[in-house]
Amino acid sequence: MQDVVLALLAKEPSHGYELRQRLRAALGPLGDTLNSGQVYVTLTRLEKAGLVSSARTGGRPDRPDRKVYDLTAAGHRRVADWLAEVSWTPRPELAEFHLKLAAARAARLADPLTLIDAHRRELMRRLRDAQRAALAEADGSMAGLLLEGVVLRLRADLRWLESCERVWSGHGERS
C-alpha cells in the first residue's frame, strides 16, 4: 500500500481523501473493501519515514484545514525503485496454508483433507463473486482487468488445492 500511495503522490500533491478516491476508482468494486483509515495511517508512516511531507491548507467554512501531502526526494527515489522492480514471488498465503496442513496433521488437530475442502468452498465463493463483478464491468476497463487477474489467481489456487488433495489423500491420515 505504501508504494501505491507514493506513486499516486508522484502525479501531484494530494490530501488523504483525494488519494482514497483515486485508489477506490482504480480498484473498481474491489475498492469497496478499502479501509478509509488505511490511507491516513499509511500517509503518517510515510511522513515519519521521510518519504512524504505535509502542509496544512486553508479549508472552507464548513470544513477544517486539510493536510496536503507531497513526495520528498527520497519518496521519488522509492517510487522509481518500486516501478523498476520486476520480482514476482508466490503469495505467502500458500506457504502458510501448506504449513497449516502439515501442523494440523502432525499435532492431530484437524484432518488436512477437511481443511482443504473448507478452503476450496471459500475460494469457489470468492471466484463466483469476482466473476459476477467482472461481468458487470465495461469491456476494457481498468477495474475489469484487475478483476480478470483476481479470477485467474483464484482459478490457479483452486488447481493447487486439487494437487494438495491428491498428495494428502495419499498420506492416509484422514481421521
C-alpha positions as CSV (number, residue, x, y, z in Angstrom):
1,M,0.0,0.0,0.0
2,Q,2.8,2.4,0.8
3,D,4.4,2.2,-2.7
4,V,1.0,2.7,-4.3
5,V,0.3,5.8,-2.3
6,L,3.7,7.2,-3.1
7,A,3.1,6.6,-6.8
8,L,-0.2,8.4,-6.6
9,L,1.5,11.3,-5.0
10,A,4.1,11.4,-7.8
11,K,1.5,12.8,-10.0
12,E,0.6,15.8,-7.8
13,P,0.3,16.7,-4.1
14,S,-2.9,15.4,-2.6
15,H,-4.8,15.1,0.6
16,G,-5.9,11.8,2.0
17,Y,-9.5,11.9,0.8
18,E,-8.3,12.5,-2.8
19,L,-5.9,9.6,-2.6
20,R,-8.6,7.3,-1.2
21,Q,-10.9,8.3,-4.0
22,R,-8.2,7.6,-6.6
23,L,-7.5,4.2,-5.1
24,R,-11.1,3.3,-5.0
25,A,-11.6,4.3,-8.6
26,A,-8.5,2.2,-9.7
27,L,-9.7,-0.8,-7.8
28,G,-13.3,-0.7,-9.1
29,P,-15.6,-2.9,-7.0
30,L,-12.6,-4.2,-5.0
31,G,-12.1,-0.7,-3.7
32,D,-15.3,-1.0,-1.6
33,T,-13.2,-3.1,0.8
34,L,-10.6,-0.4,1.2
35,N,-10.5,0.7,4.8
36,S,-10.7,4.5,4.8
37,G,-8.3,4.9,7.7
38,Q,-5.7,2.8,6.0
39,V,-4.8,5.6,3.6
40,Y,-4.3,8.0,6.6
41,V,-2.2,5.5,8.6
42,T,-0.1,4.9,5.5
43,L,0.5,8.7,5.0
44,T,1.5,9.1,8.6
45,R,4.0,6.2,8.3
46,L,5.4,7.6,5.0
47,E,5.8,11.0,6.6
48,K,7.6,9.6,9.6
49,A,9.9,7.7,7.2
50,G,10.7,11.0,5.4
51,L,9.2,9.8,2.1
52,V,6.4,12.5,2.1
53,S,6.0,15.9,3.6
54,S,2.7,17.6,4.5
55,A,1.4,21.1,4.8
56,R,-1.9,22.5,6.0
57,T,-4.1,24.2,3.5
58,G,-7.0,26.6,4.2
59,G,-10.3,24.8,4.5
60,R,-13.7,26.1,3.7
61,P,-16.0,27.5,6.4
62,D,-17.8,24.1,6.5
63,R,-14.6,22.1,6.6
64,P,-11.4,22.2,8.7
65,D,-8.0,22.7,7.2
66,R,-6.7,19.8,5.2
67,K,-3.2,18.2,5.2
68,V,-1.8,18.1,1.7
69,Y,0.9,15.5,1.1
70,D,3.8,15.7,-1.3
71,L,6.7,13.4,-2.2
72,T,10.2,14.2,-0.9
73,A,13.3,13.4,-2.9
74,A,13.5,10.1,-1.0
75,G,9.9,9.4,-1.9
76,H,10.6,10.0,-5.6
77,R,13.5,7.6,-5.5
78,R,11.4,4.9,-3.8
79,V,8.7,5.2,-6.4
80,A,11.3,4.9,-9.2
81,D,12.8,1.8,-7.5
82,W,9.4,0.3,-7.0
83,L,8.4,0.8,-10.6
84,A,11.7,-0.7,-11.8
85,E,11.3,-3.8,-9.6
86,V,10.4,-7.0,-11.5
87,S,10.2,-9.6,-8.8
88,W,7.1,-11.8,-8.7
89,T,7.0,-14.0,-5.7
90,P,4.5,-16.7,-4.7
91,R,1.9,-15.4,-2.3
92,P,2.7,-16.1,1.3
93,E,-0.8,-17.4,1.9
94,L,0.0,-20.5,0.0
95,A,3.1,-21.3,2.2
96,E,1.1,-20.5,5.3
97,F,-1.8,-22.8,4.2
98,H,0.7,-25.6,3.4
99,L,2.2,-25.3,6.9
100,K,-1.3,-25.2,8.4
101,L,-2.0,-28.6,6.8
102,A,1.3,-30.1,8.0
103,A,0.8,-28.8,11.5
104,A,-2.8,-29.9,11.7
105,R,-1.7,-33.4,10.7
106,A,1.4,-33.6,12.9
107,A,-0.5,-32.4,16.0
108,R,-3.6,-34.4,15.1
109,L,-5.6,-31.2,15.4
110,A,-7.6,-31.5,12.2
111,D,-7.9,-33.6,9.1
112,P,-5.9,-31.9,6.3
113,L,-8.5,-33.0,3.7
114,T,-11.3,-31.3,5.7
115,L,-9.2,-28.1,5.8
116,I,-8.6,-28.3,2.0
117,D,-12.3,-28.8,1.4
118,A,-13.3,-25.8,3.5
119,H,-10.7,-23.7,1.8
120,R,-12.0,-24.8,-1.6
121,R,-15.5,-23.8,-0.7
122,E,-14.3,-20.4,0.3
123,L,-12.3,-19.9,-2.9
124,M,-15.3,-21.0,-5.0
125,R,-17.4,-18.4,-3.3
126,R,-14.8,-15.7,-4.0
127,L,-14.5,-16.9,-7.6
128,R,-18.2,-16.5,-8.1
129,D,-18.2,-13.0,-6.6
130,A,-15.2,-12.0,-8.7
131,Q,-16.7,-13.4,-11.9
132,R,-20.0,-11.5,-11.3
133,A,-18.1,-8.3,-10.6
134,A,-16.0,-8.8,-13.8
135,L,-19.1,-9.3,-15.9
136,A,-20.6,-6.0,-14.5
137,E,-17.5,-4.0,-15.7
138,A,-17.3,-2.3,-19.1
139,D,-15.1,-4.0,-21.7
140,G,-11.6,-2.7,-21.5
141,S,-12.0,-1.0,-18.1
142,M,-9.0,-1.0,-15.7
143,A,-11.2,-2.4,-12.9
144,G,-12.2,-5.2,-15.3
145,L,-8.6,-6.0,-15.9
146,L,-7.9,-6.2,-12.2
147,L,-10.9,-8.5,-11.7
148,E,-9.7,-10.7,-14.5
149,G,-6.4,-11.1,-12.6
150,V,-8.3,-12.0,-9.4
151,V,-10.3,-14.6,-11.3
152,L,-7.2,-16.1,-12.8
153,R,-5.4,-16.2,-9.4
154,L,-8.4,-17.9,-7.8
155,R,-8.6,-20.5,-10.5
156,A,-4.9,-21.2,-10.1
157,D,-5.4,-21.5,-6.3
158,L,-8.2,-24.0,-6.9
159,R,-6.0,-26.1,-9.1
160,W,-3.3,-26.0,-6.4
161,L,-5.8,-27.2,-3.9
162,E,-6.6,-30.2,-6.2
163,S,-2.9,-31.1,-6.1
164,C,-2.9,-30.7,-2.3
165,E,-5.9,-33.0,-2.1
166,R,-4.1,-35.7,-4.2
167,V,-1.0,-35.6,-2.1
168,W,-2.7,-35.5,1.2
169,S,-5.1,-38.3,0.2
170,G,-2.1,-40.5,-0.4
171,H,-0.9,-39.9,3.1
172,G,-3.9,-41.9,4.6
173,E,-4.2,-39.6,7.5
174,R,-7.9,-39.0,7.2
175,S,-9.5,-39.3,10.6
